[in-house]
Amino acid sequence: MQKILVVVAHPDDEILGMGGTIAKLSAEGKDVHVLIVTDGSSAQYRDSADLQKIIEAKKLETLNACNQVGVKSIHYGGLPDMRLDVTPHIQVNQAIEKIIDEIQPDAVFTHFYGDVNLDHQCVFKSVMVAVRPVADQVVQEVYCFNVPSSTEWNVFSASTMFMPNVVVDISKFAEKKYAALKEYKTELRDFPHPRSIEHVCRQDEAEGLKAGLLSAESFMLVRKVVR
């Protein structure tokens, strides 16, 4: 049975980036696991006396969202939110390597290296360390995904343009994605914000139309090893 690990910086990135694909892979009988590298709250709510309660509430949102799309397990790195760029690189590497060693995934999906969000960039860099193609590497496929309100907000250049070369038809699973996204009540925004349900739906439809589909999610294939 194929095992997939989705490595993200923050709660909701996994659904925004590939919620429909997660639902599709799960329905096909594949084991999909999620690693959220940061606590997702310690920067946004740093002055709150209830920070720990907020973190736990966000974990409940994540659990409810991931249940909607059939995620098998959720893991947490517990690193500081919005501070990965000042966290020792080796700590981020180790948080990811630990879960890869535990799950032994065949494929890893993660952030695009050109996102405007520095946490996303740091997670990508550490994923590439964790999946380096040494002789005993279990990960054979690595993909990047687009996260609305992060990928498209950077200055466009050759190094920051998201140029997908893999398209996944999520027409039968889009509603599961949007139901999952609705569980992230603390993260949703009103349309036309990119983290609104309507915006995400329109983006998925636009991606689908590029490939003759009703709805799709697109990915950049970073590496695929065929043995």
MOWOPE-V71413 format. One record per pair of residues at least 12 apart in sequence whose C-alpha atoms are under 6 Angstrom apart, sorted by sequence separation. I is the first residue (numbers start at 1). J is the second residue. If there is no record, write none. Layout:
i->[I & I]
j->[J & J]
//
This chain:
i->[204 & 111 & 41 & 77 & 10 & 3 & 5 & 9 & 2 & 3 & 4 & 5 & 6 & 7 & 8 & 9 & 10 & 5 & 9 & 10 & 107 & 112 & 93 & 97 & 106 & 107 & 109 & 111 & 112 & 117 & 105 & 106 & 107 & 108 & 109 & 110 & 111 & 116 & 84 & 107 & 109 & 115 & 115 & 82 & 33 & 43 & 116 & 32 & 33 & 35 & 37 & 38 & 39 & 42 & 32 & 33 & 34 & 35 & 36 & 37 & 38 & 39 & 35 & 38 & 39 & 40 & 38 & 39 & 38 & 171 & 26 & 171 & 149 & 170 & 23 & 114 & 148 & 170 & 23 & 169 & 168 & 168 & 167 & 167 & 166 & 166 & 164 & 164 & 165 & 164 & 145 & 144 & 144 & 143 & 143 & 143 & 142 & 142 & 141 & 141 & 140 & 140 & 5 & 4 & 3 & 6 & 8 & 3 & 4 & 5 & 6 & 7 & 4 & 6 & 9 & 68 & 65 & 65 & 61 & 61 & 17 & 17 & 17 & 16 & 20 & 20 & 20 & 20 & 19]
j->[216 & 124 & 55 & 95 & 36 & 30 & 32 & 36 & 30 & 31 & 32 & 33 & 34 & 35 & 36 & 37 & 38 & 34 & 38 & 40 & 139 & 144 & 126 & 130 & 139 & 140 & 142 & 144 & 145 & 150 & 139 & 140 & 141 & 142 & 143 & 144 & 145 & 150 & 119 & 142 & 144 & 150 & 151 & 119 & 71 & 81 & 154 & 71 & 72 & 74 & 76 & 77 & 78 & 81 & 72 & 73 & 74 & 75 & 76 & 77 & 78 & 79 & 76 & 79 & 80 & 81 & 80 & 81 & 81 & 214 & 70 & 215 & 194 & 215 & 69 & 160 & 194 & 216 & 70 & 216 & 216 & 217 & 217 & 218 & 218 & 219 & 218 & 219 & 220 & 220 & 219 & 219 & 220 & 220 & 221 & 222 & 222 & 223 & 223 & 224 & 224 & 225 & 105 & 105 & 105 & 108 & 110 & 106 & 107 & 108 & 109 & 110 & 108 & 110 & 120 & 180 & 180 & 183 & 183 & 184 & 145 & 146 & 147 & 147 & 170 & 173 & 174 & 177 & 177]
//
